[in-house]
Amino acid sequence: MTFENLRVVVTGASREFGRSLAVGFAHLGAEVFVSARTVEAAERTRTEVLGAARDRIHAFGCDLNRPAEIREFARKVGEHSERVDLLVNNGARWLDGDELDDASDDQIVETIGSTAGGTVLMVKHFLPLLRRSHRPDIVNMVAVRGGAGAARTSAHDAFYAAKNAQAGFADILSHRLRPSGVRVFSLYPPDFSTADPRSVEWAGLGADPDDKLTGQALFDCIVYAVEQPRDCFIRSFHFEPH
């Protein structure tokens, strides 16, 4: 399978793993539509890409906590492309805090709204474009959702609430969309390295077994799942923490 001419949408692409996804898919030959909270932040990702891959990245502003901006993002992508082959729901509003009182009411609502509600609305408004593809896939970067790995991070309870909501949505979405040919994958990594994709660590060279899971490993999992024949369905990737 080739990624040439694959149409990919990535949210939360201004930094860390979102940027790595955009850069990685562009260098594989895909046409990538990236969003960040502001178009300026998304544009920085595009300008950092080297060579011809830069021309395959299109930058958009889209705050996942604002439904109108999600609708507009989908509309603008539809003006550029008649279809979307892969939607990667990577965007999430991080929130620190060991106690509920560590965050304001507005921060809690924004965290849950952008992460859980934003994922639902992204799928809702991009589904028509996905259904025009002969190989539509949706990837959800759920990552942590509480439980055994929760004690290892400083995330606020509202962040875990948002991630659990996202995971529940992914589960039902997978069940309901599969008969129509739309595959839904979810990734559940523990804390992982967000190294720049141009770095030695991203390339997987000289990694220590005790180091964190790398962004390259996660990207390779997504590529592997998308490359599988359409009758092969990998519902989720779960990773054990070190």
Secondary structure, 3 states (H helix, E strand, C coil): CCCCCCEEEECCCCCHHHHHHHHHHHHCCCEEEEEECCHHHHHHHHHHCCHHHHHHEEEEECCCCCHHHHHHHHHHHHHHCCCCCEEEECCCCCCECCCHHHCCHHHHHHHHHHHHHHHHHHHHHHHHHHCCCCCCEEEEECCCCCHHHHHHCCECHHHHHHHHHHHHHHHHHHHHHHHHCCEEEEEECCCECCCCCCCCCCCCCCCCCCCCECHHHHHHHHHHHHHCCCCCCCCEEECCCC
